[in-house]
């Protein structure tokens, strides 16, 4: 890479962002060891910790395989069979992402109050998170070369056997990536598990915070959660494998011939309808039901809804812009070459963002109280938490867009006398504008439904849709919570559109 194509300030800025991202991890670990090894062992060896570990483990062992099976099965049916109205089903399989998981749990618990504990938590999380598997698998199936599958069929294998032996191994990167997202969301989940009265480390940390205000025990629990996150990230690397997915050589990609469902068409359609009904119709119908019940309330409720929505949107816009700005230096480095330093910086930001919002919030509270009290109880601290949590969403989009901007154009602009800032604003960013906008939208939408970090860091008097919803739902005032749930769903709908376009545009 020519020296002229490099930004002299990108590397130090990216390093500063990485330090900011990893700082909460350092704070949590440092806080956990303050009391010494003996105290840590004494606390972590208690039966309560074992119970939390078992609860978390069982939830992972049930939900992740179920989400993988559901996501892979639905993706294969949509992309590789003669399923009627495949485009409609593709949208419906992604639509549950427009309903925040804690809103789904609110709908289910208000309809079936007895659905609590592990079974309720596993049901809701599976239905809410299986699209994270469906999305990458469907995108890969859409562009995967079918020649190996055809060879397997010519050797006498049935369509199902050919899929297992020739297609499924090449789907491992997509499946493992989707499973990783499901597992990390489960480790970070609070709203669903609290509503379902199913205790895990995340719920225990928030309870410990309520009684101990970020004390050593809370940090010890957060450290265990950090270890679990690292274990999940390691397992994903192992599960991903090294099998080649892309084809080598010239020629066009051979499209797969859709498998005929035949007599299975009706049962398959019934099964997909059941999934859509449980994952999408139940939450939406229950939200609408409670919304209608609450229409008799005074106009002050509508005024409050608009005010809270405005606050949520302002935080989402500010947080999205901050994440894009912070992600730009690292994305510039990564787009101009796979140097070891750039990749390390990227992984650091990804590891930090894999932590639950409650862990990031606890660390920032500790830092603010001890070193920057002026930042405590301010929106700045909340925005920093959002940036750390959702930085990878911005970086992934930025990197793809910046890669499409040829370095030669930057070199030409510099040869004409343009400075680094001029090259960035006049050449690079205009070419990468769609990806910059996509990264901003993804971060902003995530912020609009974020709960745990906002619970701990929102300044007094600042209310978001998630906080207002949670305050009402926690008191079992389902009618009062419904408007906020409906607004969050409405704001999340564009995410489904963006993700569906990602699948359809990947045509190879």
Secondary structure, 3 states (H helix, E strand, C coil): CCHHHCCCCHHHHHHHHHHHHHHHHHHHHHHHCCCCHHHHHHHHCCHHHHHHHHHHHHHHHHHHHHHHHHHHHHHHHHHHECCCCHHHHHHHHHHHHHCCHHHHHHHHHHHCCCCCHHHHHHHHHHHHHCHHHHHHHHHHHHHCCCHHHHHHHHCCCCHHHHHHHHHHHHHHHHHHHHHHHHHHHHHHCCHHHHHCCCCCHHHHHHHHHHHHCCCHHHHHHHHHHHHHHHHHHHHHHHHHCCCCCCCCCCCCCCCCCCECCHHHHHHHHHHHHHHHHHHHHHHHHHHHHHHHHHHHCCHHHHHHHHHHHHHHHHHHHHHHHHHHHHHHHHHHHHHCCCCHHHHHHHHHHHHHHCCCHHHHHHHHHHHHHHHCHHHCCCHHHHHHHHHHHHHHHHHHHHHHHHHCCCHHHHHHHHHCCCCHHHHHHHHHHHHHHHHHHHHHHHHHHHHHCCCHHHHHHCCCCCCCHHHHHHHHHHCCCHHHHHHHHHHHHHHHHHHHHHHHHHHHHCCC
